[in-house]
Every structure is written in C-alpha cells, then in structure tokens.
Amino acid sequence: MLTPEYIAYATCFCLIFAGLSFKFRAVDFSGFLAGIFVGIPIIIFGGFRFFFILAFFFITASIATVFRYDEKKLKGKRVINLLRVIDTEANERCKH
C-alpha cells in the first residue's frame, strides 16, 4: 500500500542512513546522493525488508573494507608497482 506517509518514511529513513554512511566515511558525497536516490525506490517498491537485506550487505562490506586496511593498502601498492614494471617493460620492447 503506497501512501504519502510511507513515501515520507522511506525518504526520512534513506536520508538518515545515507547521512550516517557519509558521517562514518563509508561513502563520499556522490555515494550519499546515490544512496538516497536508489534507496527510496527500493523501499517503495521492494519494502523495508528488501532494503534491510541490501543495507546489511553494505554495512558488512564497509566493515570488511576497513578491517586490516593497512595490510590491504600495502598489497595494493605492491600490485600497482608490479603492473607499472610490466607496463614499462612492454613499452621498452615495443620501442625496439
């Protein structure tokens, strides 16, 4: 049942959820806006239950990203450096 009150609840809930996500740096400003504009239709057409499933995934993924972040960042730098070395070697071979 789609009522103006339900739409208002969905909007307020998405604003609060997106605001908390932005406050805790899980998203940037564009993620904040996208969360609002995607979250409202999800709640309206799928219901709060479906939204909570997606929100649970978002929360656990955000926590997993932060967990041991320094190690992941170091591994990422190693991969980027390796790709640069490979790219440099490939460019040198093409020049000859």
N, CA, C and O atoms as a GROMACS GRO file, in nm:
protein
  384
    1MET      N    1   0.084  -0.117   0.000
    1MET     CA    2   0.000   0.000   0.000
    1MET      C    3   0.090   0.124   0.000
    1MET      O    4   0.164   0.149   0.095
    2LEU      N    5   0.081   0.200  -0.106
    2LEU     CA    6   0.167   0.316  -0.123
    2LEU      C    7   0.092   0.442  -0.080
    2LEU      O    8   0.000   0.489  -0.148
    3THR      N    9   0.132   0.495   0.033
    3THR     CA   10   0.069   0.617   0.084
    3THR      C   11   0.175   0.726   0.094
    3THR      O   12   0.295   0.697   0.094
    4PRO      N   13   0.132   0.850   0.100
    4PRO     CA   14   0.229   0.959   0.118
    4PRO      C   15   0.312   0.944   0.246
    4PRO      O   16   0.428   0.982   0.250
    5GLU      N   17   0.250   0.888   0.350
    5GLU     CA   18   0.324   0.867   0.475
    5GLU      C   19   0.436   0.765   0.455
    5GLU      O   20   0.546   0.783   0.507
    6TYR      N   21   0.408   0.658   0.380
    6TYR     CA   22   0.508   0.555   0.354
    6TYR      C   23   0.625   0.613   0.275
    6TYR      O   24   0.741   0.582   0.303
    7ILE      N   25   0.595   0.698   0.176
    7ILE     CA   26   0.699   0.763   0.098
    7ILE      C   27   0.782   0.857   0.187
    7ILE      O   28   0.904   0.864   0.174
    8ALA      N   29   0.714   0.927   0.278
    8ALA     CA   30   0.784   1.016   0.370
    8ALA      C   31   0.875   0.936   0.464
    8ALA      O   32   0.988   0.977   0.490
    9TYR      N   33   0.826   0.822   0.514
    9TYR     CA   34   0.909   0.737   0.599
    9TYR      C   35   1.031   0.685   0.522
    9TYR      O   36   1.143   0.684   0.573
   10ALA      N   37   1.007   0.642   0.399
   10ALA     CA   38   1.117   0.591   0.316
   10ALA      C   39   1.221   0.700   0.293
   10ALA      O   40   1.341   0.674   0.301
   11THR      N   41   1.176   0.820   0.264
   11THR     CA   42   1.267   0.931   0.239
   11THR      C   43   1.347   0.966   0.364
   11THR      O   44   1.469   0.981   0.358
   12CYS      N   45   1.280   0.977   0.477
   12CYS     CA   46   1.349   1.008   0.603
   12CYS      C   47   1.449   0.899   0.640
   12CYS      O   48   1.561   0.928   0.682
   13PHE      N   49   1.408   0.775   0.623
   13PHE     CA   50   1.497   0.665   0.658
   13PHE      C   51   1.621   0.666   0.569
   13PHE      O   52   1.732   0.646   0.617
   14CYS      N   53   1.602   0.690   0.439
   14CYS     CA   54   1.717   0.694   0.347
   14CYS      C   55   1.808   0.812   0.378
   14CYS      O   56   1.930   0.799   0.371
   15LEU      N   57   1.751   0.926   0.412
   15LEU     CA   58   1.832   1.041   0.449
   15LEU      C   59   1.916   1.012   0.573
   15LEU      O   60   2.034   1.048   0.579
   16ILE      N   61   1.856   0.948   0.670
   16ILE     CA   62   1.929   0.916   0.793
   16ILE      C   63   2.038   0.814   0.765
   16ILE      O   64   2.152   0.831   0.808
   17PHE      N   65   2.003   0.707   0.692
   17PHE     CA   66   2.101   0.602   0.662
   17PHE      C   67   2.216   0.656   0.578
   17PHE      O   68   2.333   0.626   0.605
   18ALA      N   69   2.183   0.735   0.476
   18ALA     CA   70   2.287   0.793   0.391
   18ALA      C   71   2.372   0.893   0.470
   18ALA      O   72   2.493   0.901   0.451
   19GLY      N   73   2.307   0.970   0.556
   19GLY     CA   74   2.380   1.066   0.639
   19GLY      C   75   2.479   0.997   0.733
   19GLY      O   76   2.591   1.044   0.749
   20LEU      N   77   2.437   0.888   0.794
   20LEU     CA   78   2.528   0.814   0.882
   20LEU      C   79   2.642   0.750   0.802
   20LEU      O   80   2.756   0.747   0.847
   21SER      N   81   2.610   0.701   0.683
   21SER     CA   82   2.714   0.643   0.598
   21SER      C   83   2.816   0.748   0.558
   21SER      O   84   2.936   0.721   0.555
   22PHE      N   85   2.769   0.868   0.530
   22PHE     CA   86   2.859   0.978   0.494
   22PHE      C   87   2.941   1.022   0.615
   22PHE      O   88   3.060   1.050   0.604
   23LYS      N   89   2.875   1.029   0.730
   23LYS     CA   90   2.944   1.072   0.853
   23LYS      C   91   3.057   0.977   0.889
   23LYS      O   92   3.164   1.021   0.931
   24PHE      N   93   3.035   0.847   0.873
   24PHE     CA   94   3.137   0.748   0.908
   24PHE      C   95   3.230   0.717   0.791
   24PHE      O   96   3.307   0.620   0.796
   25ARG      N   97   3.224   0.799   0.687
   25ARG     CA   98   3.312   0.791   0.570
   25ARG      C   99   3.305   0.658   0.496
   25ARG      O  100   3.404   0.612   0.439
   26ALA      N  101   3.188   0.597   0.499
   26ALA     CA  102   3.168   0.475   0.419
   26ALA      C  103   3.142   0.512   0.273
   26ALA      O  104   3.168   0.433   0.183
   27VAL      N  105   3.092   0.634   0.251
   27VAL     CA  106   3.067   0.684   0.116
   27VAL      C  107   3.112   0.829   0.107
   27VAL      O  108   3.125   0.897   0.209
   28ASP      N  109   3.134   0.875  -0.015
   28ASP     CA  110   3.161   1.017  -0.035
   28ASP      C  111   3.027   1.086  -0.068
   28ASP      O  112   2.921   1.025  -0.056
   29PHE      N  113   3.033   1.212  -0.110
   29PHE     CA  114   2.909   1.286  -0.132
   29PHE      C  115   2.826   1.227  -0.247
   29PHE      O  116   2.703   1.223  -0.240
   30SER      N  117   2.893   1.181  -0.351
   30SER     CA  118   2.817   1.121  -0.462
   30SER      C  119   2.752   0.990  -0.418
   30SER      O  120   2.642   0.957  -0.462
   31GLY      N  121   2.819   0.915  -0.330
   31GLY     CA  122   2.758   0.795  -0.274
   31GLY      C  123   2.641   0.827  -0.184
   31GLY      O  124   2.542   0.753  -0.180
   32PHE      N  125   2.652   0.939  -0.113
   32PHE     CA  126   2.542   0.986  -0.030
   32PHE      C  127   2.418   1.013  -0.115
   32PHE      O  128   2.308   0.968  -0.083
   33LEU      N  129   2.437   1.087  -0.224
   33LEU     CA  130   2.324   1.117  -0.313
   33LEU      C  131   2.270   0.992  -0.380
   33LEU      O  132   2.148   0.974  -0.389
   34ALA      N  133   2.359   0.906  -0.427
   34ALA     CA  134   2.314   0.783  -0.493
   34ALA      C  135   2.237   0.694  -0.395
   34ALA      O  136   2.138   0.633  -0.433
   35GLY      N  137   2.282   0.688  -0.272
   35GLY     CA  138   2.212   0.609  -0.172
   35GLY      C  139   2.070   0.656  -0.149
   35GLY      O  140   1.978   0.576  -0.129
   36ILE      N  141   2.052   0.786  -0.153
   36ILE     CA  142   1.918   0.841  -0.135
   36ILE      C  143   1.831   0.810  -0.256
   36ILE      O  144   1.718   0.761  -0.242
   37PHE      N  145   1.884   0.838  -0.375
   37PHE     CA  146   1.803   0.821  -0.496
   37PHE      C  147   1.781   0.675  -0.534
   37PHE      O  148   1.687   0.645  -0.607
   38VAL      N  149   1.864   0.586  -0.488
   38VAL     CA  150   1.843   0.443  -0.512
   38VAL      C  151   1.765   0.381  -0.396
   38VAL      O  152   1.681   0.294  -0.418
   39GLY      N  153   1.790   0.426  -0.276
   39GLY     CA  154   1.725   0.368  -0.159
   39GLY      C  155   1.576   0.393  -0.152
   39GLY      O  156   1.499   0.304  -0.114
   40ILE      N  157   1.533   0.512  -0.188
   40ILE     CA  158   1.391   0.544  -0.181
   40ILE      C  159   1.309   0.452  -0.271
   40ILE      O  160   1.212   0.393  -0.223
   41PRO      N  161   1.343   0.437  -0.400
   41PRO     CA  162   1.263   0.343  -0.482
   41PRO      C  163   1.272   0.198  -0.434
   41PRO      O  164   1.176   0.123  -0.447
   42ILE      N  165   1.388   0.159  -0.378
   42ILE     CA  166   1.398   0.023  -0.326
   42ILE      C  167   1.300   0.002  -0.213
   42ILE      O  168   1.233  -0.101  -0.207
   43ILE      N  169   1.290   0.098  -0.123
   43ILE     CA  170   1.195   0.085  -0.011
   43ILE      C  171   1.052   0.092  -0.062
   43ILE      O  172   0.968   0.015  -0.018
   44ILE      N  173   1.024   0.183  -0.154
   44ILE     CA  174   0.888   0.200  -0.202
   44ILE      C  175   0.839   0.075  -0.276
   44ILE      O  176   0.728   0.028  -0.252
   45PHE      N  177   0.922   0.023  -0.366
   45PHE     CA  178   0.878  -0.089  -0.449
   45PHE      C  179   0.914  -0.226  -0.393
   45PHE      O  180   0.848  -0.325  -0.426
   46GLY      N  181   1.018  -0.233  -0.310
   46GLY     CA  182   1.058  -0.362  -0.255
   46GLY      C  183   1.026  -0.378  -0.108
   46GLY      O  184   1.021  -0.490  -0.057
   47GLY      N  185   1.004  -0.268  -0.040
   47GLY     CA  186   0.974  -0.273   0.102
   47GLY      C  187   1.098  -0.258   0.188
   47GLY      O  188   1.212  -0.267   0.140
   48PHE      N  189   1.073  -0.236   0.316
   48PHE     CA  190   1.184  -0.218   0.410
   48PHE      C  191   1.264  -0.348   0.427
   48PHE      O  192   1.384  -0.343   0.449
   49ARG      N  193   1.197  -0.461   0.416
   49ARG     CA  194   1.267  -0.589   0.432
   49ARG      C  195   1.377  -0.604   0.327
   49ARG      O  196   1.490  -0.642   0.359
   50PHE      N  197   1.344  -0.576   0.202
   50PHE     CA  198   1.443  -0.585   0.095
   50PHE      C  199   1.554  -0.483   0.116
   50PHE      O  200   1.671  -0.512   0.092
   51PHE      N  201   1.518  -0.362   0.159
   51PHE     CA  202   1.618  -0.259   0.185
   51PHE      C  203   1.714  -0.303   0.295
   51PHE      O  204   1.834  -0.280   0.285
   52PHE      N  205   1.662  -0.367   0.400
   52PHE     CA  206   1.748  -0.410   0.510
   52PHE      C  207   1.846  -0.518   0.466
   52PHE      O  208   1.958  -0.524   0.517
   53ILE      N  209   1.805  -0.603   0.372
   53ILE     CA  210   1.899  -0.703   0.319
   53ILE      C  211   2.015  -0.633   0.249
   53ILE      O  212   2.131  -0.669   0.270
   54LEU      N  213   1.984  -0.535   0.166
   54LEU     CA  214   2.089  -0.459   0.096
   54LEU      C  215   2.172  -0.377   0.194
   54LEU      O  216   2.294  -0.366   0.178
   55ALA      N  217   2.108  -0.319   0.293
   55ALA     CA  218   2.179  -0.240   0.393
   55ALA      C  219   2.275  -0.328   0.472
   55ALA      O  220   2.386  -0.286   0.504
   56PHE      N  221   2.232  -0.450   0.504
   56PHE     CA  222   2.320  -0.543   0.576
   56PHE      C  223   2.444  -0.574   0.493
   56PHE      O  224   2.555  -0.577   0.546
   57PHE      N  225   2.425  -0.597   0.363
   57PHE     CA  226   2.540  -0.621   0.275
   57PHE      C  227   2.631  -0.499   0.273
   57PHE      O  228   2.753  -0.513   0.282
   58PHE      N  229   2.574  -0.380   0.261
   58PHE     CA  230   2.654  -0.257   0.258
   58PHE      C  231   2.735  -0.240   0.386
   58PHE      O  232   2.853  -0.205   0.381
   59ILE      N  233   2.673  -0.263   0.500
   59ILE     CA  234   2.740  -0.246   0.628
   59ILE      C  235   2.853  -0.347   0.644
   59ILE      O  236   2.964  -0.311   0.684
   60THR      N  237   2.825  -0.474   0.613
   60THR     CA  238   2.930  -0.575   0.628
   60THR      C  239   3.044  -0.552   0.528
   60THR      O  240   3.160  -0.575   0.562
   61ALA      N  241   3.013  -0.508   0.407
   61ALA     CA  242   3.118  -0.480   0.309
   61ALA      C  243   3.202  -0.360   0.353
   61ALA      O  244   3.323  -0.360   0.333
   62SER      N  245   3.139  -0.260   0.412
   62SER     CA  246   3.213  -0.143   0.461
   62SER      C  247   3.306  -0.182   0.575
   62SER      O  248   3.420  -0.135   0.582
   63ILE      N  249   3.259  -0.267   0.664
   63ILE     CA  250   3.342  -0.313   0.775
   63ILE      C  251   3.458  -0.397   0.722
   63ILE      O  252   3.571  -0.384   0.769
   64ALA      N  253   3.429  -0.484   0.626
   64ALA     CA  254   3.534  -0.569   0.569
   64ALA      C  255   3.641  -0.486   0.498
   64ALA      O  256   3.758  -0.523   0.497
   65THR      N  257   3.601  -0.376   0.439
   65THR     CA  258   3.697  -0.288   0.371
   65THR      C  259   3.792  -0.225   0.471
   65THR      O  260   3.911  -0.212   0.443
   66VAL      N  261   3.742  -0.185   0.585
   66VAL     CA  262   3.823  -0.118   0.686
   66VAL      C  263   3.909  -0.217   0.764
   66VAL      O  264   4.017  -0.182   0.812
   67PHE      N  265   3.864  -0.340   0.776
   67PHE     CA  266   3.936  -0.442   0.853
   67PHE      C  267   4.072  -0.470   0.789
   67PHE      O  268   4.079  -0.506   0.672
   68ARG      N  269   4.177  -0.453   0.866
   68ARG     CA  270   4.315  -0.470   0.820
   68ARG      C  271   4.345  -0.385   0.696
   68ARG      O  272   4.407  -0.432   0.600
   69TYR      N  273   4.300  -0.262   0.698
   69TYR     CA  274   4.313  -0.174   0.582
   69TYR      C  275   4.459  -0.147   0.546
   69TYR      O  276   4.493  -0.140   0.428
   70ASP      N  277   4.544  -0.133   0.647
   70ASP     CA  278   4.686  -0.105   0.620
   70ASP      C  279   4.751  -0.218   0.540
   70ASP      O  280   4.829  -0.193   0.448
   71GLU      N  281   4.717  -0.343   0.575
   71GLU     CA  282   4.772  -0.456   0.500
   71GLU      C  283   4.720  -0.456   0.356
   71GLU      O  284   4.797  -0.480   0.262
   72LYS      N  285   4.592  -0.428   0.339
   72LYS     CA  286   4.534  -0.426   0.204
   72LYS      C  287   4.594  -0.313   0.121
   72LYS      O  288   4.618  -0.329   0.002
   73LYS      N  289   4.616  -0.200   0.185
   73LYS     CA  290   4.675  -0.086   0.114
   73LYS      C  291   4.817  -0.119   0.068
   73LYS      O  292   4.855  -0.084  -0.043
   74LEU      N  293   4.894  -0.184   0.153
   74LEU     CA  294   5.030  -0.224   0.119
   74LEU      C  295   5.030  -0.324   0.003
   74LEU      O  296   5.111  -0.313  -0.089
   75LYS      N  297   4.939  -0.421   0.008
   75LYS     CA  298   4.929  -0.518  -0.101
   75LYS      C  299   4.888  -0.450  -0.231
   75LYS      O  300   4.938  -0.484  -0.338
   76GLY      N  301   4.798  -0.354  -0.221
   76GLY     CA  302   4.755  -0.280  -0.340
   76GLY      C  303   4.870  -0.203  -0.403
   76GLY      O  304   4.881  -0.198  -0.526
   77LYS      N  305   4.955  -0.143  -0.321
   77LYS     CA  306   5.071  -0.070  -0.373
   77LYS      C  307   5.167  -0.166  -0.443
   77LYS      O  308   5.225  -0.134  -0.546
   78ARG      N  309   5.183  -0.284  -0.386
   78ARG     CA  310   5.271  -0.384  -0.448
   78ARG      C  311   5.218  -0.424  -0.586
   78ARG      O  312   5.295  -0.436  -0.680
   79VAL      N  313   5.088  -0.444  -0.596
   79VAL     CA  314   5.028  -0.482  -0.724
   79VAL      C  315   5.042  -0.370  -0.825
   79VAL      O  316   5.075  -0.395  -0.941
   80ILE      N  317   5.018  -0.248  -0.784
   80ILE     CA  318   5.032  -0.133  -0.874
   80ILE      C  319   5.176  -0.119  -0.922
   80ILE      O  320   5.200  -0.096  -1.041
   81ASN      N  321   5.272  -0.134  -0.831
   81ASN     CA  322   5.413  -0.126  -0.870
   81ASN      C  323   5.449  -0.237  -0.968
   81ASN      O  324   5.522  -0.213  -1.064
   82LEU      N  325   5.398  -0.357  -0.944
   82LEU     CA  326   5.424  -0.468  -1.035
   82LEU      C  327   5.366  -0.439  -1.173
   82LEU      O  328   5.431  -0.467  -1.275
   83LEU      N  329   5.247  -0.385  -1.178
   83LEU     CA  330   5.185  -0.352  -1.307
   83LEU      C  331   5.263  -0.243  -1.378
   83LEU      O  332   5.274  -0.245  -1.501
   84ARG      N  333   5.317  -0.149  -1.305
   84ARG     CA  334   5.398  -0.044  -1.368
   84ARG      C  335   5.526  -0.102  -1.427
   84ARG      O  336   5.568  -0.063  -1.536
   85VAL      N  337   5.588  -0.194  -1.356
   85VAL     CA  338   5.709  -0.258  -1.407
   85VAL      C  339   5.678  -0.335  -1.535
   85VAL      O  340   5.751  -0.325  -1.633
   86ILE      N  341   5.571  -0.411  -1.534
   86ILE     CA  342   5.532  -0.488  -1.652
   86ILE      C  343   5.501  -0.395  -1.768
   86ILE      O  344   5.542  -0.422  -1.882
   87ASP      N  345   5.430  -0.286  -1.742
   87ASP     CA  346   5.395  -0.190  -1.846
   87ASP      C  347   5.520  -0.124  -1.904
   87ASP      O  348   5.532  -0.107  -2.025
   88THR      N  349   5.614  -0.086  -1.817
   88THR     CA  350   5.738  -0.024  -1.861
   88THR      C  351   5.818  -0.120  -1.949
   88THR      O  352   5.871  -0.080  -2.052
   89GLU      N  353   5.828  -0.246  -1.907
   89GLU     CA  354   5.899  -0.345  -1.986
   89GLU      C  355   5.833  -0.367  -2.122
   89GLU      O  356   5.901  -0.381  -2.223
   90ALA      N  357   5.702  -0.370  -2.124
   90ALA     CA  358   5.630  -0.389  -2.250
   90ALA      C  359   5.652  -0.271  -2.343
   90ALA      O  360   5.670  -0.290  -2.464
   91ASN      N  361   5.652  -0.150  -2.289
   91ASN     CA  362   5.676  -0.031  -2.372
   91ASN      C  363   5.817  -0.030  -2.428
   91ASN      O  364   5.837   0.009  -2.543
   92GLU      N  365   5.916  -0.074  -2.349
   92GLU     CA  366   6.054  -0.078  -2.396
   92GLU      C  367   6.070  -0.180  -2.510
   92GLU      O  368   6.145  -0.156  -2.605
   93ARG      N  369   6.001  -0.292  -2.499
   93ARG     CA  370   6.008  -0.395  -2.605
   93ARG      C  371   5.945  -0.346  -2.734
   93ARG      O  372   5.992  -0.380  -2.842
   94CYS      N  373   5.840  -0.267  -2.722
   94CYS     CA  374   5.772  -0.216  -2.841
   94CYS      C  375   5.857  -0.111  -2.913
   94CYS      O  376   5.848  -0.097  -3.035
   95LYS      N  377   5.939  -0.040  -2.840
   95LYS     CA  378   6.024   0.064  -2.900
   95LYS      C  379   6.137   0.005  -2.984
   95LYS      O  380   6.183   0.069  -3.079
   96HIS      N  381   6.181  -0.115  -2.952
   96HIS     CA  382   6.296  -0.175  -3.022
   96HIS      C  383   6.252  -0.240  -3.146
   96HIS      O  384   6.333  -0.296  -3.219
   0.00000   0.00000   0.00000
